């Protein structure tokens, strides 16, 4: 996360919406009159995962169809170019911000977030239409009931697997609803060397994939001390340790992560628990090029004491800047993107719907060639893990946790020692951060 500029947060007045959703259609407030004057909106994308082609298809086309007077200019953060601070300094402030739920607080501190409850009420937008866990992740940023964003798509966890590797060793395919322990036992049967090729049963990737799935905070509620050396982290790191210790898992030069290259390029990785958004495009490209992988998917593995709980909430969402001179038009864009028609279009092409609507969900990936005949509905069989509200310490602590997991994998350290060392480093880092404020 980039260093946050100390700009006051400007938000609208919080207006309770609970009564609005219960009003009869005849009692709902009339929608504001729609202007026909040409309006150009600046849209800023920051870690939203939206590509230019997707922006054209999912945003520009449906908005132009409904509101031909509204045009949009997309500005995307690209590494150190067009950071939020640079955008503010340039004076070309956005009307809309596309980002993920973990950055709501950052944009609020930059003065680029506003409460949407009043506009939602005026435009008859019911927050109850959305996935409740997803909306909960948004609402946690409102201390007085404020809602600072509307979601437009949802990321999701899945475990993809290479059927050829399973067939090669005569091992049954994984199934929906498997726990981490069951998955690890399966991985042991697939981590083996054959004809000079070392196959890997599973790659858990970065450690936060498990710690966030377990909804573990980095610090206590008052941010007084790190919460790393705890029972929850011991449980998560014990699963990592069990995978690292599978004979043959640690490769040459102490390699312990195989990631997407191991699965798609080298094709030595049998199971890979991933974010769906990170692999949909790859599978589709391979299918369109006539080079498909023999694969399928099941639910993301769960902890034994949290059955059916997959990856945490990860939303792609829209925020409206309080500095926008076209707030009504910007909200009309937001309303278009959350319409059932727009949501079905996105859902069919692999961007999961944010609507709490089973009929819409069933259309998931139906237009993707690479997903035909796959267990696509497995993505809806897991519940999302609750997300912990982000803090200023998350990024440096996450890096310490990654370093600790690497140390455990490569140097065969025990879980208790690693967590104690991470805790000590985190306490020192917290003091440094506090002094720098």
Secondary structure, 3 states (H helix, E strand, C coil): CCCCCCCCCCCCCCCCCCCHHHCCHHHCCCCCCCCCCCEEEEEEECCCCCCHHHHHHHHHHHHHHHCCCEEEEEEECECCECCHHHHHHHCCCCCEEEEEHHHHHHHHHCCCCCCCHHHHHHCCCCHHHECHHHHHHHHCCCCCCCCCCEEEEECCEEEEEEHHHHHHHCCCCCCCCCEHHHHHHHHHHHCCEECCEECEEECCCCCHHHHHHCCCCCECCCCCCECCCCHHHHHHHHHHHHHHCCCCCCCHHHCCCCHHHHHHHCCCEEEEEEEHHHCHHHHHHHHHCCCCCCEEEECCCECCCCCCEEEECCEEEEEECCCCCCHHHHHHHHHHHCCHHHHHHHHHCCCECCECCHHHHCCCCCCCHHHCCCCHHHHHCCEEECCCCCCCCHHHHHHHHHHHHHHHHHHCCCHHHHHHHHHHHHHHHHHHHHHHC
